Amino acid sequence: MARILGIDPGSRSTGYGLVDEGGRDAVLVDCGCIRTESDNFPDRLKQIYDGVHAVVRQYRPDVLAIEQVFVHKNADSALKLGQARGAAICGVLAAGLPVYEYAARAVKQALVGKGSADKQQVQHMVKVLLKLTDDLQADAGDALGVALCHIHTQQTLNRISRMTAAGGRR
């Protein structure tokens, strides 16, 4: 059984979600948001680093799955998001965790079946897959989506590997 830490990076709110992969079903361990309080951007990066590092110490995940940065309209926002993402990654490096990166489109594809799905569809599938009844904080739900995407992707790669090893037979 593997424990996956999913991260949805943000400079004001970084979502995290921990999921245990256990056979057919994924099980929610914990989720939440690391909210930064400072107006000073370097201080916010330190808060993200410290928050992620504390989550890693407390829950001891096996891998990190993190959303990649994309540039939509504002390059400055993308740069800040990239720095927040880097702070989150640094928060897990001391634990020696492997880092897997997923595009937002890949997360949507893995969970909903189409890369253009909206946030509500992703949140709904996270709740269905984890058998949750309560609503999730948006950033925490997105982080859980990244963790679930990692599980799905790794299971698919494992199936392909087994099929290739068996000469393509089922």
Secondary structure as GFF3:
##gff-version 3
##sequence-region A 1 170
A	DSSP	beta_strand	2	8	.	.	.	ID=ss1
A	DSSP	beta_strand	13	22	.	.	.	ID=ss2
A	DSSP	beta_strand	25	35	.	.	.	ID=ss3
A	DSSP	alpha_helix	41	59	.	.	.	ID=ss4
A	DSSP	beta_strand	63	67	.	.	.	ID=ss5
A	DSSP	alpha_helix	75	93	.	.	.	ID=ss6
A	DSSP	beta_strand	99	102	.	.	.	ID=ss7
A	DSSP	alpha_helix	104	112	.	.	.	ID=ss8
A	DSSP	alpha_helix	119	129	.	.	.	ID=ss9
A	DSSP	alpha_helix	138	165	.	.	.	ID=ss10
###
